Amino acid sequence: MLTNDSIDIFMLQKLQSNRQGLEAMKKGADVLDISDITQIEYQTKITENKIAELYEKLEELPAVRDSLVVQYRIEKEHV
């Protein structure tokens, strides 16, 4: 399961790669604006984590349905 901590690790890795990019620019590499990319990647990671969470909830639905059906039948018999 992905957690908010995984976002922190992802962002740390991104910051490290950004530093490497800045070092490369100091050595004469082409100029790159990575600020938008970082924000988009951060939002993408949050979205991916939410999707993973929703998939887990979807996996639980058959059990929830079965439980509700049993409860319905019990209540129907007592009416």
PDB file of N, CA, C and O in Angstrom:
ATOM      1  N   MET A   1       0.837  -1.186   0.000  1.00  0.00           N
ATOM      2  CA  MET A   1       0.000   0.000   0.000  1.00  0.00           C
ATOM      3  C   MET A   1       0.876   1.241   0.000  1.00  0.00           C
ATOM      4  O   MET A   1       1.861   1.311   0.735  1.00  0.00           O
ATOM      5  N   LEU A   2       0.527   2.202  -0.807  1.00  0.00           N
ATOM      6  CA  LEU A   2       1.267   3.452  -0.850  1.00  0.00           C
ATOM      7  C   LEU A   2       0.762   4.385   0.241  1.00  0.00           C
ATOM      8  O   LEU A   2      -0.428   4.410   0.557  1.00  0.00           O
ATOM      9  N   THR A   3       1.675   5.143   0.803  1.00  0.00           N
ATOM     10  CA  THR A   3       1.304   6.077   1.861  1.00  0.00           C
ATOM     11  C   THR A   3       1.839   7.450   1.545  1.00  0.00           C
ATOM     12  O   THR A   3       2.542   7.647   0.553  1.00  0.00           O
ATOM     13  N   ASN A   4       1.503   8.395   2.394  1.00  0.00           N
ATOM     14  CA  ASN A   4       2.036   9.743   2.220  1.00  0.00           C
ATOM     15  C   ASN A   4       3.549   9.747   2.306  1.00  0.00           C
ATOM     16  O   ASN A   4       4.198  10.592   1.690  1.00  0.00           O
ATOM     17  N   ASP A   5       4.131   8.810   3.067  1.00  0.00           N
ATOM     18  CA  ASP A   5       5.582   8.732   3.172  1.00  0.00           C
ATOM     19  C   ASP A   5       6.214   8.443   1.819  1.00  0.00           C
ATOM     20  O   ASP A   5       7.313   8.921   1.541  1.00  0.00           O
ATOM     21  N   SER A   6       5.544   7.676   0.979  1.00  0.00           N
ATOM     22  CA  SER A   6       6.101   7.376  -0.333  1.00  0.00           C
ATOM     23  C   SER A   6       6.203   8.638  -1.182  1.00  0.00           C
ATOM     24  O   SER A   6       7.068   8.735  -2.052  1.00  0.00           O
ATOM     25  N   ILE A   7       5.323   9.605  -0.932  1.00  0.00           N
ATOM     26  CA  ILE A   7       5.421  10.874  -1.643  1.00  0.00           C
ATOM     27  C   ILE A   7       6.685  11.602  -1.208  1.00  0.00           C
ATOM     28  O   ILE A   7       7.381  12.195  -2.033  1.00  0.00           O
ATOM     29  N   ASP A   8       6.983  11.556   0.095  1.00  0.00           N
ATOM     30  CA  ASP A   8       8.180  12.210   0.599  1.00  0.00           C
ATOM     31  C   ASP A   8       9.432  11.620  -0.027  1.00  0.00           C
ATOM     32  O   ASP A   8      10.344  12.354  -0.407  1.00  0.00           O
ATOM     33  N   ILE A   9       9.482  10.301  -0.135  1.00  0.00           N
ATOM     34  CA  ILE A   9      10.631   9.648  -0.754  1.00  0.00           C
ATOM     35  C   ILE A   9      10.737  10.057  -2.214  1.00  0.00           C
ATOM     36  O   ILE A   9      11.825  10.348  -2.713  1.00  0.00           O
ATOM     37  N   PHE A  10       9.604  10.075  -2.889  1.00  0.00           N
ATOM     38  CA  PHE A  10       9.584  10.475  -4.297  1.00  0.00           C
ATOM     39  C   PHE A  10      10.101  11.901  -4.453  1.00  0.00           C
ATOM     40  O   PHE A  10      10.924  12.180  -5.325  1.00  0.00           O
ATOM     41  N   MET A  11       9.617  12.792  -3.609  1.00  0.00           N
ATOM     42  CA  MET A  11      10.036  14.191  -3.705  1.00  0.00           C
ATOM     43  C   MET A  11      11.522  14.344  -3.389  1.00  0.00           C
ATOM     44  O   MET A  11      12.198  15.165  -4.009  1.00  0.00           O
ATOM     45  N   LEU A  12      12.042  13.568  -2.434  1.00  0.00           N
ATOM     46  CA  LEU A  12      13.464  13.606  -2.123  1.00  0.00           C
ATOM     47  C   LEU A  12      14.278  13.196  -3.341  1.00  0.00           C
ATOM     48  O   LEU A  12      15.269  13.843  -3.680  1.00  0.00           O
ATOM     49  N   GLN A  13      13.860  12.128  -3.991  1.00  0.00           N
ATOM     50  CA  GLN A  13      14.557  11.685  -5.191  1.00  0.00           C
ATOM     51  C   GLN A  13      14.498  12.754  -6.278  1.00  0.00           C
ATOM     52  O   GLN A  13      15.475  12.975  -6.994  1.00  0.00           O
ATOM     53  N   LYS A  14      13.347  13.415  -6.398  1.00  0.00           N
ATOM     54  CA  LYS A  14      13.190  14.447  -7.419  1.00  0.00           C
ATOM     55  C   LYS A  14      14.091  15.634  -7.118  1.00  0.00           C
ATOM     56  O   LYS A  14      14.727  16.186  -8.016  1.00  0.00           O
ATOM     57  N   LEU A  15      14.143  16.023  -5.855  1.00  0.00           N
ATOM     58  CA  LEU A  15      15.007  17.134  -5.468  1.00  0.00           C
ATOM     59  C   LEU A  15      16.468  16.814  -5.748  1.00  0.00           C
ATOM     60  O   LEU A  15      17.224  17.675  -6.198  1.00  0.00           O
ATOM     61  N   GLN A  16      16.863  15.572  -5.482  1.00  0.00           N
ATOM     62  CA  GLN A  16      18.235  15.170  -5.761  1.00  0.00           C
ATOM     63  C   GLN A  16      18.527  15.239  -7.256  1.00  0.00           C
ATOM     64  O   GLN A  16      19.601  15.688  -7.656  1.00  0.00           O
ATOM     65  N   SER A  17      17.588  14.802  -8.079  1.00  0.00           N
ATOM     66  CA  SER A  17      17.799  14.875  -9.519  1.00  0.00           C
ATOM     67  C   SER A  17      17.788  16.320 -10.005  1.00  0.00           C
ATOM     68  O   SER A  17      18.485  16.658 -10.962  1.00  0.00           O
ATOM     69  N   ASN A  18      16.991  17.185  -9.342  1.00  0.00           N
ATOM     70  CA  ASN A  18      16.983  18.605  -9.692  1.00  0.00           C
ATOM     71  C   ASN A  18      18.341  19.226  -9.393  1.00  0.00           C
ATOM     72  O   ASN A  18      18.845  20.038 -10.169  1.00  0.00           O
ATOM     73  N   ARG A  19      18.928  18.842  -8.267  1.00  0.00           N
ATOM     74  CA  ARG A  19      20.260  19.358  -7.929  1.00  0.00           C
ATOM     75  C   ARG A  19      21.279  18.938  -8.968  1.00  0.00           C
ATOM     76  O   ARG A  19      22.152  19.715  -9.355  1.00  0.00           O
ATOM     77  N   GLN A  20      21.155  17.687  -9.416  1.00  0.00           N
ATOM     78  CA  GLN A  20      22.065  17.211 -10.453  1.00  0.00           C
ATOM     79  C   GLN A  20      21.884  18.019 -11.737  1.00  0.00           C
ATOM     80  O   GLN A  20      22.853  18.325 -12.431  1.00  0.00           O
ATOM     81  N   GLY A  21      20.631  18.360 -12.043  1.00  0.00           N
ATOM     82  CA  GLY A  21      20.360  19.187 -13.223  1.00  0.00           C
ATOM     83  C   GLY A  21      20.958  20.569 -13.090  1.00  0.00           C
ATOM     84  O   GLY A  21      21.499  21.110 -14.054  1.00  0.00           O
ATOM     85  N   LEU A  22      20.866  21.148 -11.899  1.00  0.00           N
ATOM     86  CA  LEU A  22      21.464  22.469 -11.663  1.00  0.00           C
ATOM     87  C   LEU A  22      22.972  22.410 -11.799  1.00  0.00           C
ATOM     88  O   LEU A  22      23.583  23.320 -12.359  1.00  0.00           O
ATOM     89  N   GLU A  23      23.573  21.356 -11.297  1.00  0.00           N
ATOM     90  CA  GLU A  23      25.015  21.186 -11.435  1.00  0.00           C
ATOM     91  C   GLU A  23      25.403  21.085 -12.914  1.00  0.00           C
ATOM     92  O   GLU A  23      26.410  21.649 -13.340  1.00  0.00           O
ATOM     93  N   ALA A  24      24.595  20.363 -13.683  1.00  0.00           N
ATOM     94  CA  ALA A  24      24.871  20.220 -15.121  1.00  0.00           C
ATOM     95  C   ALA A  24      24.752  21.559 -15.827  1.00  0.00           C
ATOM     96  O   ALA A  24      25.535  21.860 -16.728  1.00  0.00           O
ATOM     97  N   MET A  25      23.756  22.381 -15.413  1.00  0.00           N
ATOM     98  CA  MET A  25      23.598  23.697 -16.033  1.00  0.00           C
ATOM     99  C   MET A  25      24.788  24.583 -15.724  1.00  0.00           C
ATOM    100  O   MET A  25      25.206  25.369 -16.575  1.00  0.00           O
ATOM    101  N   LYS A  26      25.343  24.475 -14.530  1.00  0.00           N
ATOM    102  CA  LYS A  26      26.515  25.260 -14.166  1.00  0.00           C
ATOM    103  C   LYS A  26      27.704  24.902 -15.038  1.00  0.00           C
ATOM    104  O   LYS A  26      28.579  25.731 -15.289  1.00  0.00           O
ATOM    105  N   LYS A  27      27.725  23.648 -15.499  1.00  0.00           N
ATOM    106  CA  LYS A  27      28.828  23.167 -16.325  1.00  0.00           C
ATOM    107  C   LYS A  27      28.585  23.414 -17.809  1.00  0.00           C
ATOM    108  O   LYS A  27      29.361  22.950 -18.645  1.00  0.00           O
ATOM    109  N   GLY A  28      27.499  24.152 -18.155  1.00  0.00           N
ATOM    110  CA  GLY A  28      27.277  24.524 -19.538  1.00  0.00           C
ATOM    111  C   GLY A  28      26.165  23.780 -20.242  1.00  0.00           C
ATOM    112  O   GLY A  28      26.034  23.903 -21.460  1.00  0.00           O
ATOM    113  N   ALA A  29      25.370  23.023 -19.538  1.00  0.00           N
ATOM    114  CA  ALA A  29      24.257  22.308 -20.174  1.00  0.00           C
ATOM    115  C   ALA A  29      23.172  23.307 -20.568  1.00  0.00           C
ATOM    116  O   ALA A  29      23.183  24.447 -20.102  1.00  0.00           O
ATOM    117  N   ASP A  30      22.235  22.890 -21.422  1.00  0.00           N
ATOM    118  CA  ASP A  30      21.111  23.729 -21.807  1.00  0.00           C
ATOM    119  C   ASP A  30      20.254  24.046 -20.583  1.00  0.00           C
ATOM    120  O   ASP A  30      20.174  23.247 -19.650  1.00  0.00           O
ATOM    121  N   VAL A  31      19.620  25.209 -20.594  1.00  0.00           N
ATOM    122  CA  VAL A  31      18.780  25.634 -19.482  1.00  0.00           C
ATOM    123  C   VAL A  31      17.443  24.910 -19.549  1.00  0.00           C
ATOM    124  O   VAL A  31      16.805  24.859 -20.601  1.00  0.00           O
ATOM    125  N   LEU A  32      17.026  24.353 -18.420  1.00  0.00           N
ATOM    126  CA  LEU A  32      15.747  23.648 -18.327  1.00  0.00           C
ATOM    127  C   LEU A  32      14.930  24.247 -17.192  1.00  0.00           C
ATOM    128  O   LEU A  32      15.461  24.488 -16.108  1.00  0.00           O
ATOM    129  N   ASP A  33      13.637  24.491 -17.429  1.00  0.00           N
ATOM    130  CA  ASP A  33      12.739  24.927 -16.366  1.00  0.00           C
ATOM    131  C   ASP A  33      12.001  23.696 -15.866  1.00  0.00           C
ATOM    132  O   ASP A  33      11.093  23.188 -16.523  1.00  0.00           O
ATOM    133  N   ILE A  34      12.408  23.225 -14.691  1.00  0.00           N
ATOM    134  CA  ILE A  34      11.836  21.982 -14.166  1.00  0.00           C
ATOM    135  C   ILE A  34      10.789  22.227 -13.096  1.00  0.00           C
ATOM    136  O   ILE A  34      10.248  21.262 -12.556  1.00  0.00           O
ATOM    137  N   SER A  35      10.478  23.475 -12.765  1.00  0.00           N
ATOM    138  CA  SER A  35       9.529  23.753 -11.691  1.00  0.00           C
ATOM    139  C   SER A  35       8.140  23.203 -12.015  1.00  0.00           C
ATOM    140  O   SER A  35       7.491  22.632 -11.138  1.00  0.00           O
ATOM    141  N   ASP A  36       7.674  23.360 -13.244  1.00  0.00           N
ATOM    142  CA  ASP A  36       6.359  22.838 -13.629  1.00  0.00           C
ATOM    143  C   ASP A  36       6.352  21.313 -13.631  1.00  0.00           C
ATOM    144  O   ASP A  36       5.368  20.695 -13.225  1.00  0.00           O
ATOM    145  N   ILE A  37       7.422  20.717 -14.077  1.00  0.00           N
ATOM    146  CA  ILE A  37       7.513  19.264 -14.125  1.00  0.00           C
ATOM    147  C   ILE A  37       7.414  18.689 -12.717  1.00  0.00           C
ATOM    148  O   ILE A  37       6.708  17.706 -12.491  1.00  0.00           O
ATOM    149  N   THR A  38       8.121  19.301 -11.776  1.00  0.00           N
ATOM    150  CA  THR A  38       8.101  18.820 -10.406  1.00  0.00           C
ATOM    151  C   THR A  38       6.689  18.873  -9.834  1.00  0.00           C
ATOM    152  O   THR A  38       6.257  17.916  -9.191  1.00  0.00           O
ATOM    153  N   GLN A  39       5.966  19.954 -10.048  1.00  0.00           N
ATOM    154  CA  GLN A  39       4.600  20.090  -9.544  1.00  0.00           C
ATOM    155  C   GLN A  39       3.676  19.056 -10.183  1.00  0.00           C
ATOM    156  O   GLN A  39       2.854  18.448  -9.498  1.00  0.00           O
ATOM    157  N   ILE A  40       3.809  18.860 -11.473  1.00  0.00           N
ATOM    158  CA  ILE A  40       2.977  17.877 -12.179  1.00  0.00           C
ATOM    159  C   ILE A  40       3.285  16.476 -11.673  1.00  0.00           C
ATOM    160  O   ILE A  40       2.369  15.685 -11.450  1.00  0.00           O
ATOM    161  N   GLU A  41       4.559  16.160 -11.490  1.00  0.00           N
ATOM    162  CA  GLU A  41       4.924  14.833 -10.997  1.00  0.00           C
ATOM    163  C   GLU A  41       4.422  14.619  -9.572  1.00  0.00           C
ATOM    164  O   GLU A  41       4.001  13.516  -9.223  1.00  0.00           O
ATOM    165  N   TYR A  42       4.463  15.653  -8.756  1.00  0.00           N
ATOM    166  CA  TYR A  42       3.940  15.564  -7.392  1.00  0.00           C
ATOM    167  C   TYR A  42       2.444  15.276  -7.420  1.00  0.00           C
ATOM    168  O   TYR A  42       1.961  14.405  -6.696  1.00  0.00           O
ATOM    169  N   GLN A  43       1.715  16.006  -8.254  1.00  0.00           N
ATOM    170  CA  GLN A  43       0.270  15.792  -8.362  1.00  0.00           C
ATOM    171  C   GLN A  43      -0.032  14.404  -8.924  1.00  0.00           C
ATOM    172  O   GLN A  43      -0.993  13.756  -8.509  1.00  0.00           O
ATOM    173  N   THR A  44       0.788  13.954  -9.865  1.00  0.00           N
ATOM    174  CA  THR A  44       0.618  12.622 -10.436  1.00  0.00           C
ATOM    175  C   THR A  44       0.809  11.564  -9.357  1.00  0.00           C
ATOM    176  O   THR A  44       0.045  10.601  -9.296  1.00  0.00           O
ATOM    177  N   LYS A  45       1.812  11.729  -8.510  1.00  0.00           N
ATOM    178  CA  LYS A  45       2.072  10.764  -7.444  1.00  0.00           C
ATOM    179  C   LYS A  45       0.912  10.727  -6.462  1.00  0.00           C
ATOM    180  O   LYS A  45       0.514   9.646  -6.029  1.00  0.00           O
ATOM    181  N   ILE A  46       0.364  11.873  -6.102  1.00  0.00           N
ATOM    182  CA  ILE A  46      -0.793  11.919  -5.200  1.00  0.00           C
ATOM    183  C   ILE A  46      -1.973  11.189  -5.835  1.00  0.00           C
ATOM    184  O   ILE A  46      -2.665  10.420  -5.168  1.00  0.00           O
ATOM    185  N   THR A  47      -2.199  11.430  -7.123  1.00  0.00           N
ATOM    186  CA  THR A  47      -3.304  10.777  -7.834  1.00  0.00           C
ATOM    187  C   THR A  47      -3.100   9.267  -7.883  1.00  0.00           C
ATOM    188  O   THR A  47      -4.045   8.507  -7.671  1.00  0.00           O
ATOM    189  N   GLU A  48      -1.887   8.831  -8.157  1.00  0.00           N
ATOM    190  CA  GLU A  48      -1.596   7.393  -8.196  1.00  0.00           C
ATOM    191  C   GLU A  48      -1.846   6.750  -6.834  1.00  0.00           C
ATOM    192  O   GLU A  48      -2.375   5.640  -6.761  1.00  0.00           O
ATOM    193  N   ASN A  49      -1.472   7.435  -5.759  1.00  0.00           N
ATOM    194  CA  ASN A  49      -1.717   6.913  -4.414  1.00  0.00           C
ATOM    195  C   ASN A  49      -3.211   6.795  -4.135  1.00  0.00           C
ATOM    196  O   ASN A  49      -3.658   5.815  -3.538  1.00  0.00           O
ATOM    197  N   LYS A  50      -3.979   7.785  -4.562  1.00  0.00           N
ATOM    198  CA  LYS A  50      -5.434   7.760  -4.353  1.00  0.00           C
ATOM    199  C   LYS A  50      -6.057   6.614  -5.155  1.00  0.00           C
ATOM    200  O   LYS A  50      -6.946   5.922  -4.659  1.00  0.00           O
ATOM    201  N   ILE A  51      -5.600   6.416  -6.371  1.00  0.00           N
ATOM    202  CA  ILE A  51      -6.103   5.315  -7.208  1.00  0.00           C
ATOM    203  C   ILE A  51      -5.805   3.977  -6.548  1.00  0.00           C
ATOM    204  O   ILE A  51      -6.664   3.095  -6.530  1.00  0.00           O
ATOM    205  N   ALA A  52      -4.603   3.810  -6.007  1.00  0.00           N
ATOM    206  CA  ALA A  52      -4.249   2.560  -5.320  1.00  0.00           C
ATOM    207  C   ALA A  52      -5.159   2.334  -4.121  1.00  0.00           C
ATOM    208  O   ALA A  52      -5.582   1.208  -3.861  1.00  0.00           O
ATOM    209  N   GLU A  53      -5.457   3.397  -3.396  1.00  0.00           N
ATOM    210  CA  GLU A  53      -6.357   3.297  -2.241  1.00  0.00           C
ATOM    211  C   GLU A  53      -7.767   2.880  -2.679  1.00  0.00           C
ATOM    212  O   GLU A  53      -8.411   2.059  -2.025  1.00  0.00           O
ATOM    213  N   LEU A  54      -8.232   3.448  -3.780  1.00  0.00           N
ATOM    214  CA  LEU A  54      -9.567   3.110  -4.284  1.00  0.00           C
ATOM    215  C   LEU A  54      -9.631   1.670  -4.785  1.00  0.00           C
ATOM    216  O   LEU A  54     -10.645   0.996  -4.603  1.00  0.00           O
ATOM    217  N   TYR A  55      -8.551   1.192  -5.417  1.00  0.00           N
ATOM    218  CA  TYR A  55      -8.512  -0.206  -5.849  1.00  0.00           C
ATOM    219  C   TYR A  55      -8.632  -1.151  -4.659  1.00  0.00           C
ATOM    220  O   TYR A  55      -9.305  -2.178  -4.743  1.00  0.00           O
ATOM    221  N   GLU A  56      -7.979  -0.804  -3.550  1.00  0.00           N
ATOM    222  CA  GLU A  56      -8.088  -1.629  -2.345  1.00  0.00           C
ATOM    223  C   GLU A  56      -9.533  -1.673  -1.858  1.00  0.00           C
ATOM    224  O   GLU A  56     -10.027  -2.728  -1.460  1.00  0.00           O
ATOM    225  N   LYS A  57     -10.205  -0.531  -1.890  1.00  0.00           N
ATOM    226  CA  LYS A  57     -11.606  -0.487  -1.463  1.00  0.00           C
ATOM    227  C   LYS A  57     -12.481  -1.305  -2.402  1.00  0.00           C
ATOM    228  O   LYS A  57     -13.421  -1.961  -1.953  1.00  0.00           O
ATOM    229  N   LEU A  58     -12.189  -1.276  -3.691  1.00  0.00           N
ATOM    230  CA  LEU A  58     -12.956  -2.074  -4.654  1.00  0.00           C
ATOM    231  C   LEU A  58     -12.820  -3.565  -4.371  1.00  0.00           C
ATOM    232  O   LEU A  58     -13.776  -4.324  -4.530  1.00  0.00           O
ATOM    233  N   GLU A  59     -11.631  -3.979  -3.953  1.00  0.00           N
ATOM    234  CA  GLU A  59     -11.411  -5.390  -3.651  1.00  0.00           C
ATOM    235  C   GLU A  59     -12.251  -5.833  -2.457  1.00  0.00           C
ATOM    236  O   GLU A  59     -12.600  -7.009  -2.353  1.00  0.00           O
ATOM    237  N   GLU A  60     -12.581  -4.910  -1.556  1.00  0.00           N
ATOM    238  CA  GLU A  60     -13.368  -5.237  -0.367  1.00  0.00           C
ATOM    239  C   GLU A  60     -14.871  -5.292  -0.663  1.00  0.00           C
ATOM    240  O   GLU A  60     -15.624  -5.860   0.129  1.00  0.00           O
ATOM    241  N   LEU A  61     -15.315  -4.731  -1.756  1.00  0.00           N
ATOM    242  CA  LEU A  61     -16.747  -4.634  -2.036  1.00  0.00           C
ATOM    243  C   LEU A  61     -17.485  -5.967  -2.103  1.00  0.00           C
ATOM    244  O   LEU A  61     -18.594  -6.050  -1.575  1.00  0.00           O
ATOM    245  N   PRO A  62     -16.941  -7.012  -2.716  1.00  0.00           N
ATOM    246  CA  PRO A  62     -17.688  -8.282  -2.724  1.00  0.00           C
ATOM    247  C   PRO A  62     -17.987  -8.788  -1.309  1.00  0.00           C
ATOM    248  O   PRO A  62     -19.082  -9.288  -1.055  1.00  0.00           O
ATOM    249  N   ALA A  63     -17.043  -8.667  -0.401  1.00  0.00           N
ATOM    250  CA  ALA A  63     -17.273  -9.103   0.982  1.00  0.00           C
ATOM    251  C   ALA A  63     -18.335  -8.243   1.652  1.00  0.00           C
ATOM    252  O   ALA A  63     -19.162  -8.758   2.404  1.00  0.00           O
ATOM    253  N   VAL A  64     -18.323  -6.952   1.391  1.00  0.00           N
ATOM    254  CA  VAL A  64     -19.326  -6.053   1.951  1.00  0.00           C
ATOM    255  C   VAL A  64     -20.698  -6.411   1.407  1.00  0.00           C
ATOM    256  O   VAL A  64     -21.681  -6.442   2.148  1.00  0.00           O
ATOM    257  N   ARG A  65     -20.762  -6.681   0.118  1.00  0.00           N
ATOM    258  CA  ARG A  65     -22.037  -7.066  -0.505  1.00  0.00           C
ATOM    259  C   ARG A  65     -22.580  -8.342   0.122  1.00  0.00           C
ATOM    260  O   ARG A  65     -23.759  -8.418   0.468  1.00  0.00           O
ATOM    261  N   ASP A  66     -21.718  -9.341   0.267  1.00  0.00           N
ATOM    262  CA  ASP A  66     -22.154 -10.607   0.865  1.00  0.00           C
ATOM    263  C   ASP A  66     -22.686 -10.400   2.278  1.00  0.00           C
ATOM    264  O   ASP A  66     -23.698 -10.985   2.665  1.00  0.00           O
ATOM    265  N   SER A  67     -22.007  -9.577   3.027  1.00  0.00           N
ATOM    266  CA  SER A  67     -22.436  -9.287   4.394  1.00  0.00           C
ATOM    267  C   SER A  67     -23.804  -8.610   4.407  1.00  0.00           C
ATOM    268  O   SER A  67     -24.648  -8.932   5.243  1.00  0.00           O
ATOM    269  N   LEU A  68     -24.021  -7.687   3.498  1.00  0.00           N
ATOM    270  CA  LEU A  68     -25.311  -6.997   3.426  1.00  0.00           C
ATOM    271  C   LEU A  68     -26.437  -7.935   2.993  1.00  0.00           C
ATOM    272  O   LEU A  68     -27.563  -7.826   3.478  1.00  0.00           O
ATOM    273  N   VAL A  69     -26.131  -8.848   2.087  1.00  0.00           N
ATOM    274  CA  VAL A  69     -27.140  -9.813   1.640  1.00  0.00           C
ATOM    275  C   VAL A  69     -27.546 -10.711   2.802  1.00  0.00           C
ATOM    276  O   VAL A  69     -28.732 -10.976   2.998  1.00  0.00           O
ATOM    277  N   VAL A  70     -26.578 -11.176   3.565  1.00  0.00           N
ATOM    278  CA  VAL A  70     -26.876 -12.016   4.731  1.00  0.00           C
ATOM    279  C   VAL A  70     -27.723 -11.244   5.734  1.00  0.00           C
ATOM    280  O   VAL A  70     -28.714 -11.761   6.250  1.00  0.00           O
ATOM    281  N   GLN A  71     -27.334 -10.023   6.003  1.00  0.00           N
ATOM    282  CA  GLN A  71     -28.092  -9.186   6.945  1.00  0.00           C
ATOM    283  C   GLN A  71     -29.517  -8.965   6.442  1.00  0.00           C
ATOM    284  O   GLN A  71     -30.458  -9.010   7.234  1.00  0.00           O
ATOM    285  N   TYR A  72     -29.693  -8.731   5.159  1.00  0.00           N
ATOM    286  CA  TYR A  72     -31.022  -8.538   4.575  1.00  0.00           C
ATOM    287  C   TYR A  72     -31.884  -9.780   4.754  1.00  0.00           C
ATOM    288  O   TYR A  72     -33.052  -9.684   5.131  1.00  0.00           O
ATOM    289  N   ARG A  73     -31.307 -10.941   4.483  1.00  0.00           N
ATOM    290  CA  ARG A  73     -32.065 -12.197   4.610  1.00  0.00           C
ATOM    291  C   ARG A  73     -32.489 -12.444   6.056  1.00  0.00           C
ATOM    292  O   ARG A  73     -33.607 -12.892   6.312  1.00  0.00           O
ATOM    293  N   ILE A  74     -31.601 -12.153   6.993  1.00  0.00           N
ATOM    294  CA  ILE A  74     -31.936 -12.324   8.410  1.00  0.00           C
ATOM    295  C   ILE A  74     -33.089 -11.410   8.799  1.00  0.00           C
ATOM    296  O   ILE A  74     -34.037 -11.833   9.460  1.00  0.00           O
ATOM    297  N   GLU A  75     -32.995 -10.165   8.384  1.00  0.00           N
ATOM    298  CA  GLU A  75     -34.042  -9.195   8.709  1.00  0.00           C
ATOM    299  C   GLU A  75     -35.360  -9.565   8.021  1.00  0.00           C
ATOM    300  O   GLU A  75     -36.429  -9.363   8.596  1.00  0.00           O
ATOM    301  N   LYS A  76     -35.300 -10.097   6.818  1.00  0.00           N
ATOM    302  CA  LYS A  76     -36.484 -10.489   6.077  1.00  0.00           C
ATOM    303  C   LYS A  76     -37.192 -11.653   6.771  1.00  0.00           C
ATOM    304  O   LYS A  76     -38.422 -11.696   6.798  1.00  0.00           O
ATOM    305  N   GLU A  77     -36.437 -12.588   7.327  1.00  0.00           N
ATOM    306  CA  GLU A  77     -37.025 -13.729   8.021  1.00  0.00           C
ATOM    307  C   GLU A  77     -37.738 -13.321   9.299  1.00  0.00           C
ATOM    308  O   GLU A  77     -38.710 -13.964   9.697  1.00  0.00           O
ATOM    309  N   HIS A  78     -37.267 -12.260   9.949  1.00  0.00           N
ATOM    310  CA  HIS A  78     -37.857 -11.819  11.214  1.00  0.00           C
ATOM    311  C   HIS A  78     -39.050 -10.905  11.013  1.00  0.00           C
ATOM    312  O   HIS A  78     -39.695 -10.532  11.993  1.00  0.00           O
ATOM    313  N   VAL A  79     -39.362 -10.540   9.816  1.00  0.00           N
ATOM    314  CA  VAL A  79     -40.509  -9.640   9.577  1.00  0.00           C
ATOM    315  C   VAL A  79     -41.779 -10.394   9.425  1.00  0.00           C
ATOM    316  O   VAL A  79     -42.833  -9.792   9.220  1.00  0.00           O
TER     317      VAL A  79
END
